[in-house]
Amino acid sequence: MSRLAASSPFGSAATAAPAPGGAAAAGGGLDFALSEDQELLREQVRRFAEERIRPGVQERDRTHRFPSEIVAEMGELGLLGMQVEEEYGGTGADPLTFAIAIEELARVCPATAVTMGVTNSVCCWPIGRFGGEALKRQVLPELAAGALGAFGLTEPGAGSDAGSLRTAARRDGDSWVLSGEKAWISNAGFARWYVVVARTDPAAGKHGLTAFVVPADAPGFSVGEPEQKLGLRASRTAPLYFSDCQVPADNVLGSPGQGFQIAMTTLDHSRVGIAAQAVGIHQRALELAVEYARARVQFGVPIARHQAIRFRIAQMATELAAARLLTWRAAVAAGGQAGRQAGGAAGSAAGQAGAGRAARDAGRLAAEAKVFAAEAANRACQESLQIHGGNGFHDDYEISRLYRDVRVTTIYEGTSEMQRLVIARHLLRS
């Protein structure tokens, strides 16, 4: 990842995110330490976030302004092509490295983090995984170079019940013709490429869905007015409209009828990114709570001296550590790297067996990470705002923005309720 090479350390605060382990324990114990390259990337992304994203972040939130200039810089750094293999111009980052980058961006601006996360997780990744070679060579180099991507699954009448979507596609010679609409689409209007799921066989239920790659300039494709959201206001969310939209037949991912499976597999993978986003928000909420508790004086002493405040901060820190480890574990499983990251020496029998189990359980682990990290981050923002008292209710204080931004993490890319169903299904299947 040459474009993301670090130049010097950031330094660390008392609440800065540490690697949760260290050197492997003698005798082959677990080793949760990040690699040197991952530590360097984290430093580089944190510096970029602090120096280039944080200035103006509150104003962009107030005005709902999409930061096109910052997105362009992320493209130059290679952040928008982290989930693209090197042969197509990307950095080919593993899921753990990608999660680390997401966390650092979300710590400063969750809206920017979701812009970067969406283009990687639910556009670049499914195209790279399920696209034909000609399609990958057409689309992925452009995305890796900085063009944005998006994912069109949700509809006004199809949210958690994705199998009930109504956008239709019919074959017409060498093209598919799409008709319908999508709702709540991140990066809409700024994306160059869209992964869109539509119904190609009305009689086949969820097995009658097909995934397409739609260019922004496709005939019959248009983007609606941006949504006015509670949070993530510097990201763009809008509906998509397909009015006899023509897409080349070669732009199908997988085969016709595999769209539902592709969408669910993509979401299993991408939920690690949402968990990482929640961890980044949680990290910053904790930092702000600690800073404010040290500075705010009531009853003649800093409020950090009061046991009630200390207990809140301790709980936030404990849940943050748990959320981060769950997220990293899910990321390792998503990348099939469990044997390398745990079990002592690389290639050990125990490590390889663990890798196999983790790969089979990757969807459950991602759901566990997302539901816990998202709900813990929501609690952390609430507690941090409570510690800020009345000041936390004012837009001049950063915690008020994080309080709004974090709320959607329990909703998008699968609600908390759906994550619990995924977890239970994995555990109870024969």
Buried (B, 14 or more C-beta within 10 A) or exposed (E): BEEBEBEEEBEEEEBEBEBEBEEBEEEBEEBBBBBEBBBBBBBBBBBBBBEBBBEBBBEBBEEBEBBEEBBEBBBEBBBBBBBBBEEBBBBBBBBBBBBBBBBBBBBBBBBBBBBBBBBBBBBBBBBBBBBBEEBBEBBBBBBBBBBBBBBBBBBEEBBEEBBEBBBBBEEEEEBBBBBBBBBBBBBBBBBBBBBBBBBBBEEEEBEBBBBBBBBBEBEBBBBBEBBEBEBBBBBBBBBBBBEEBBBBEEBBBBEBBBBBBBBBBBBBBBBBBBBBBBBBBBBBBBBBBBBBBEEBEEEEEBBBBBEEBEEBBEBBBEBBBBBBBBBBBBBBBBBBBBBBBBBBEEEBEEBBEBBEEBBEBBBBBBBBBBBBBBBBBBBBBBBBBBBBEEBBEEEEBBBBBBBBBBBBBBBBBBBBEBBEBBBEEBEEEE
